[in-house]
Amino acid sequence: MTISLDDETARWARIEAARRDTSLSRFVGDLLREQMTEPEAYQRAQQSYLSRGPLTLRAPGQRYPARDEVHQR
């Protein structure tokens, strides 16, 4: 397989691969694999989040918590 890159991108990729102590081929393969699986991981995370249901912040008749209480600052 041949991939054409402009000089600046090719230089960055070579430096980045060396920084990660891997070959340029492995580095590009890892980037492509990451891009291939990213949408699936996002969908799984979104489904997990949405399946939890709403969070009750207060009981009927009580005040809403202050921002600092919610974020535990």
Beta strands, then each sheet from edge to edge (+ up, - down):
end
